[in-house]
Amino acid sequence: MTPLLRSRGYAVTVAGTGREAVEAFERERPDLVILDLGLPDMDGSEVCRQVRERADTPILVLSARGAEKDKVAALDQGADDYVTKPFGPDELMARVRAALRRSLGRESLLYGQLTRGDLTIDFDRRRVQRGGLEIRLTPREFELLTLLVTHAGRVLTHRTILKAIWGTHSVDQPEHLRVLMGQLRKKIEPDPASPRYLLTEPWVGYRFADEPD
């Protein structure tokens, strides 16, 4: 992975343990953290937590297949996205580029308008249009859409979304989120059965497509 990144023009600092990673982050303040959860000295989610306490730098997690609990823990601690092993170089580089783009534009998403495909979201007026036609959303539907769009491309876990919208008392009631997501998809997706904007990450959560087809 390091040779690949360097061949594409990125400066790379390598750390072999979680402690070294946190120390390197403090010293280098990189634009992106790529974190393998399989660390010899501490859980990868703990590294996520410590990095997130220090900065809003995007964190891309590498995870082995089947490690759903580890992925969810890392995402809940502040990771932005994950790539499941094995992965190809093109997928990794696409995720890196997307994470860096989101980092540059993260602060501007709550103001003005955002257009993705035929979908336009006006944050100031709290209006949504698809193909030029206005879509009427309930306050909670708009809140869910805004939360996902603000972190476009980033996987938000069920727990994170439930806590943000309904509060900490609802983190064990995922049926609320399933119902709300279903309602929102029916309104903004051209084909709710095959969504292009509101994507499901199986067993983990949801994300708003950074670049919908």
VODODREN-751569 format. One record per residue (C-alpha): residue in one letter; z, y, x; chain; residue number from 1. Coordinates in Angstrom, 3 decimals. Last residue first. Layout:
{node A, {Z, Y, X}, A, NUM},
...
***
This chain:
{node D, {-10.873, 7.433, -24.338}, A, 213},
{node P, {-7.459, 9.060, -24.092}, A, 212},
{node E, {-6.510, 10.773, -20.814}, A, 211},
{node D, {-2.733, 11.130, -20.473}, A, 210},
{node A, {-2.142, 8.716, -23.338}, A, 209},
{node F, {1.197, 9.453, -25.008}, A, 208},
{node R, {3.679, 6.766, -24.087}, A, 207},
{node Y, {5.804, 4.232, -25.935}, A, 206},
{node G, {8.652, 1.821, -25.273}, A, 205},
{node V, {9.661, -1.239, -23.253}, A, 204},
{node W, {9.126, -4.550, -25.061}, A, 203},
{node P, {5.355, -4.003, -25.041}, A, 202},
{node E, {4.277, -0.545, -23.794}, A, 201},
{node T, {2.777, 0.885, -26.968}, A, 200},
{node L, {0.293, 3.747, -26.906}, A, 199},
{node L, {0.268, 6.858, -29.058}, A, 198},
{node Y, {-3.059, 8.554, -28.268}, A, 197},
{node R, {-5.855, 5.961, -28.538}, A, 196},
{node P, {-4.304, 3.714, -31.170}, A, 195},
{node S, {-6.018, 0.504, -32.309}, A, 194},
{node A, {-4.377, -0.380, -35.625}, A, 193},
{node P, {-3.851, 3.323, -36.344}, A, 192},
{node D, {-7.627, 3.936, -36.152}, A, 191},
{node P, {-8.485, 7.656, -36.005}, A, 190},
{node E, {-4.837, 8.194, -34.978}, A, 189},
{node I, {-3.039, 11.364, -36.085}, A, 188},
{node K, {-1.607, 10.638, -39.529}, A, 187},
{node K, {-1.311, 6.858, -39.622}, A, 186},
{node R, {0.035, 6.947, -36.060}, A, 185},
{node L, {2.841, 9.293, -37.077}, A, 184},
{node Q, {3.970, 7.068, -39.945}, A, 183},
{node G, {3.967, 3.959, -37.766}, A, 182},
{node M, {5.885, 5.773, -35.045}, A, 181},
{node L, {8.515, 6.845, -37.579}, A, 180},
{node V, {8.932, 3.298, -38.905}, A, 179},
{node R, {9.146, 1.751, -35.439}, A, 178},
{node L, {11.598, 4.451, -34.297}, A, 177},
{node H, {14.027, 3.866, -37.134}, A, 176},
{node E, {13.716, 0.086, -36.621}, A, 175},
{node P, {14.995, 0.575, -33.059}, A, 174},
{node Q, {18.594, 0.945, -34.284}, A, 173},
{node D, {20.745, 0.269, -31.203}, A, 172},
{node V, {20.180, 3.713, -29.693}, A, 171},
{node S, {21.123, 5.377, -32.977}, A, 170},
{node H, {24.659, 6.645, -32.211}, A, 169},
{node T, {23.377, 8.389, -29.080}, A, 168},
{node G, {21.353, 10.908, -31.043}, A, 167},
{node W, {18.509, 10.638, -33.547}, A, 166},
{node I, {15.608, 12.282, -31.696}, A, 165},
{node A, {16.521, 12.228, -27.998}, A, 164},
{node K, {18.706, 9.111, -28.185}, A, 163},
{node L, {16.079, 7.147, -30.080}, A, 162},
{node I, {13.383, 8.225, -27.637}, A, 161},
{node T, {15.363, 7.254, -24.536}, A, 160},
{node R, {16.460, 3.935, -26.045}, A, 159},
{node H, {12.929, 2.972, -27.031}, A, 158},
{node T, {11.839, 3.660, -23.470}, A, 157},
{node L, {9.567, 6.551, -22.576}, A, 156},
{node V, {6.544, 5.598, -20.469}, A, 155},
{node R, {4.991, 8.645, -18.828}, A, 154},
{node G, {1.350, 9.454, -19.467}, A, 153},
{node A, {2.209, 12.607, -21.380}, A, 152},
{node H, {5.882, 13.512, -20.912}, A, 151},
{node T, {5.761, 16.669, -23.048}, A, 150},
{node V, {3.278, 14.815, -25.242}, A, 149},
{node L, {5.823, 12.085, -26.023}, A, 148},
{node L, {8.613, 14.503, -26.950}, A, 147},
{node T, {6.241, 16.745, -28.899}, A, 146},
{node L, {4.950, 13.810, -30.956}, A, 145},
{node L, {8.478, 12.668, -31.754}, A, 144},
{node E, {9.559, 16.185, -32.760}, A, 143},
{node F, {6.420, 16.624, -34.865}, A, 142},
{node E, {7.226, 13.412, -36.729}, A, 141},
{node R, {10.834, 14.610, -37.181}, A, 140},
{node P, {9.738, 17.959, -38.626}, A, 139},
{node T, {7.309, 16.209, -41.005}, A, 138},
{node L, {3.677, 16.378, -40.031}, A, 137},
{node R, {0.790, 17.923, -41.954}, A, 136},
{node I, {-2.525, 17.329, -40.246}, A, 135},
{node E, {-4.961, 20.238, -40.147}, A, 134},
{node L, {-8.658, 19.440, -39.898}, A, 133},
{node G, {-10.644, 20.628, -36.868}, A, 132},
{node G, {-11.373, 17.091, -35.653}, A, 131},
{node R, {-7.658, 16.390, -35.594}, A, 130},
{node Q, {-5.290, 19.307, -36.017}, A, 129},
{node V, {-1.555, 19.681, -35.418}, A, 128},
{node R, {0.620, 22.695, -36.168}, A, 127},
{node R, {4.033, 23.706, -34.887}, A, 126},
{node R, {2.993, 27.378, -34.634}, A, 125},
{node D, {4.068, 27.774, -30.990}, A, 124},
{node F, {3.434, 24.129, -30.112}, A, 123},
{node D, {-0.158, 24.083, -31.340}, A, 122},
{node I, {-1.374, 20.495, -30.889}, A, 121},
{node T, {-5.096, 19.747, -30.916}, A, 120},
{node L, {-6.521, 16.212, -31.274}, A, 119},
{node D, {-10.269, 15.584, -30.993}, A, 118},
{node G, {-9.960, 14.386, -27.378}, A, 117},
{node R, {-6.716, 15.774, -26.042}, A, 116},
{node T, {-6.091, 19.462, -26.687}, A, 115},
{node L, {-2.830, 21.280, -25.943}, A, 114},
{node Q, {-2.001, 24.667, -27.377}, A, 113},
{node G, {0.469, 27.409, -26.517}, A, 112},
{node Y, {3.847, 26.498, -25.099}, A, 111},
{node L, {5.737, 23.220, -24.760}, A, 110},
{node L, {3.259, 21.693, -22.340}, A, 109},
{node S, {3.489, 24.288, -19.595}, A, 108},
{node E, {6.447, 22.945, -17.592}, A, 107},
{node R, {4.968, 19.520, -16.926}, A, 106},
{node G, {1.588, 20.673, -15.653}, A, 105},
{node L, {1.948, 20.066, -11.917}, A, 104},
{node S, {4.117, 16.980, -12.353}, A, 103},
{node R, {1.752, 15.557, -14.929}, A, 102},
{node R, {-1.155, 15.853, -12.504}, A, 101},
{node L, {0.877, 14.169, -9.742}, A, 100},
{node A, {1.765, 11.255, -12.010}, A, 99},
{node A, {-1.853, 10.866, -13.140}, A, 98},
{node R, {-3.138, 10.803, -9.557}, A, 97},
{node V, {-0.586, 8.158, -8.552}, A, 96},
{node R, {-1.341, 6.044, -11.633}, A, 95},
{node A, {-5.067, 6.157, -10.859}, A, 94},
{node M, {-4.357, 5.245, -7.226}, A, 93},
{node L, {-2.354, 2.201, -8.279}, A, 92},
{node E, {-4.991, 1.041, -10.744}, A, 91},
{node D, {-7.777, 1.387, -8.164}, A, 90},
{node P, {-5.769, -0.491, -5.528}, A, 89},
{node G, {-5.290, -3.520, -7.762}, A, 88},
{node F, {-2.012, -4.689, -9.225}, A, 87},
{node P, {0.068, -7.854, -8.975}, A, 86},
{node K, {2.624, -6.706, -9.860}, A, 85},
{node T, {3.301, -4.388, -12.797}, A, 84},
{node V, {2.897, -0.663, -12.273}, A, 83},
{node Y, {5.583, 1.586, -13.684}, A, 82},
{node D, {5.875, 5.124, -15.025}, A, 81},
{node D, {8.115, 8.177, -15.047}, A, 80},
{node A, {11.377, 6.777, -13.678}, A, 79},
{node G, {14.428, 8.636, -14.995}, A, 78},
{node Q, {17.369, 6.251, -15.301}, A, 77},
{node D, {16.104, 4.909, -18.627}, A, 76},
{node L, {12.806, 4.094, -16.949}, A, 75},
{node A, {14.584, 2.175, -14.179}, A, 74},
{node A, {16.710, 0.228, -16.664}, A, 73},
{node V, {13.652, -0.559, -18.809}, A, 72},
{node K, {11.771, -1.846, -15.781}, A, 71},
{node D, {14.683, -3.983, -14.636}, A, 70},
{node K, {15.157, -5.440, -18.103}, A, 69},
{node E, {11.436, -6.198, -18.371}, A, 68},
{node A, {11.249, -8.088, -15.064}, A, 67},
{node G, {8.668, -10.542, -16.436}, A, 66},
{node R, {5.964, -9.607, -13.956}, A, 65},
{node A, {7.257, -7.959, -10.794}, A, 64},
{node S, {7.829, -4.215, -10.806}, A, 63},
{node L, {6.574, -1.182, -8.903}, A, 62},
{node V, {8.077, 2.067, -10.170}, A, 61},
{node L, {6.379, 5.474, -10.024}, A, 60},
{node I, {8.864, 8.344, -9.831}, A, 59},
{node P, {7.776, 11.924, -10.543}, A, 58},
{node T, {9.932, 14.608, -8.857}, A, 57},
{node D, {12.315, 16.236, -11.340}, A, 56},
{node A, {14.956, 16.768, -8.656}, A, 55},
{node R, {18.379, 15.824, -7.283}, A, 54},
{node E, {19.948, 13.885, -10.136}, A, 53},
{node R, {16.579, 12.184, -10.687}, A, 52},
{node V, {16.626, 10.860, -7.127}, A, 51},
{node Q, {20.094, 9.392, -7.582}, A, 50},
{node R, {19.255, 7.815, -10.918}, A, 49},
{node C, {15.986, 6.350, -9.712}, A, 48},
{node V, {17.755, 4.893, -6.666}, A, 47},
{node E, {20.261, 3.304, -9.030}, A, 46},
{node S, {17.383, 1.862, -11.065}, A, 45},
{node G, {16.140, 0.164, -7.898}, A, 44},
{node D, {19.364, -1.815, -7.594}, A, 43},
{node M, {20.981, -1.573, -4.189}, A, 42},
{node D, {20.882, -3.000, -0.656}, A, 41},
{node P, {17.880, -5.278, -0.282}, A, 40},
{node L, {15.482, -3.490, -2.641}, A, 39},
{node G, {13.191, -5.274, -5.111}, A, 38},
{node L, {12.656, -2.399, -7.552}, A, 37},
{node D, {9.763, -1.046, -5.493}, A, 36},
{node L, {9.720, 2.739, -5.743}, A, 35},
{node I, {6.798, 5.104, -5.335}, A, 34},
{node V, {8.251, 8.640, -5.179}, A, 33},
{node L, {5.914, 11.627, -5.612}, A, 32},
{node D, {5.673, 15.227, -4.369}, A, 31},
{node P, {8.021, 14.476, -1.469}, A, 30},
{node R, {11.284, 16.323, -0.730}, A, 29},
{node E, {11.274, 15.247, 2.947}, A, 28},
{node R, {14.953, 15.227, 3.947}, A, 27},
{node E, {16.650, 14.588, 0.624}, A, 26},
{node F, {13.973, 12.059, -0.293}, A, 25},
{node A, {14.312, 10.346, 3.079}, A, 24},
{node E, {18.070, 10.002, 2.532}, A, 23},
{node V, {17.512, 8.563, -0.957}, A, 22},
{node A, {14.931, 6.116, 0.378}, A, 21},
{node E, {17.076, 5.110, 3.348}, A, 20},
{node R, {19.906, 4.267, 0.955}, A, 19},
{node G, {17.571, 2.250, -1.236}, A, 18},
{node T, {16.277, 0.262, 1.691}, A, 17},
{node G, {13.062, -0.015, 3.721}, A, 16},
{node A, {11.928, 3.599, 3.550}, A, 15},
{node V, {8.336, 4.689, 4.263}, A, 14},
{node T, {7.131, 8.304, 4.408}, A, 13},
{node V, {3.493, 8.772, 3.426}, A, 12},
{node A, {1.094, 11.709, 3.801}, A, 11},
{node Y, {-1.772, 11.192, 1.369}, A, 10},
{node G, {-5.416, 11.425, 2.440}, A, 9},
{node R, {-6.916, 8.461, 0.615}, A, 8},
{node S, {-6.682, 6.265, 3.733}, A, 7},
{node R, {-2.986, 7.153, 3.910}, A, 6},
{node L, {-2.414, 5.814, 0.416}, A, 5},
{node L, {-4.251, 2.577, 1.135}, A, 4},
{node P, {-2.539, 2.083, 4.511}, A, 3},
{node T, {0.864, 2.467, 2.775}, A, 2},
{node M, {0.000, 0.000, 0.000}, A, 1},
***
